Amino acid sequence: MNRIKLYVFCTLIFVAAFCAATASRAESPLNGTWKTDISQTKWSPKPLIFYISGGWYHCVTCNPTYDVAADGQDHPVANQAFDTAAVMIVDPHTISLTYKKDSKVISEQTRTVSADGKTLTVHLTAHPKDSDKPLTFDMKAKRDGVLRPGVHATSGKWITQQQKGSEDAYLTTYKIDGDQVTMSSPDGEGYSATFGGGDAPYKGAYGITSVSVRRVNPQTIEETFKRDGQVRDVATTTVSSNGKMATVVDADKATGRTTTYMMKKQ
């Protein structure tokens, strides 16, 4: 997911044609396998907001928002990557959430707030669509503001501070040949598309169904990810001049969050 580029402008028409032909045959600097260096991630400062009150869970920053009873039972949810959500209050400082798609569990979360109420720890197990190998993640977030009265202790506004997870979750392989681009990852996600060729199917994800790819310049590409025709995310990836690192600016259009992270060529 990502890109941008600098074009070398050729003055004469025949020279421009030559430059374009040369560029199309050259090896793309994005080709190869990349690993995200999660330690260098610049997380969005925009908080995630949810709360439990009166026996109901409310996801305020989800797009669209949704509300379900926090009784541990599956409840239908519309227009999300999942179609049911089950939320359970485990104890005064912990809740669990289970999300399903077509009756299959796609992710499980445990959210626990610290004794001082300032830190939220989230443990997540994801079950990829096209892989039988689960991925696990651990995230920490800091509270923004204060806990309001009458809600569960995990409730509130939370700003992501750090994350770590399964190695496979941070690997991405690109292959660019002329105008054709292929992306794949160990968890089964990927696509084959044409630069400037419109939407192509995206496989292996519950929340993304298609992608279009634009070549911004020789070092940069822009990927636009959609679900059922609606733009959900735009990622711009730029490879460094030495070809060893890439910067990804990921704009979540559904929630208005932008996260910047680094990838290292393997």
Secondary structure by P-SEA (a helix, b strand, c coil): ccccccccccccaaaaaaaaaaaaacccccccbbbbccccccccccccccccccccccccccccccccccccbbbbbccccccbbbbbbccccbbbbbbbccccccccbbbbbcccccbbbbbbbbbbccccbbbbbbbbbbbcccccccccccccbbbbccccccccccbbbbbbcccbbbbbcccccccccccccccccccccccccbbbbbbccccbbbbbbbccccccbbbbbbbcccccbbbbbcccccccbbbbbccccc
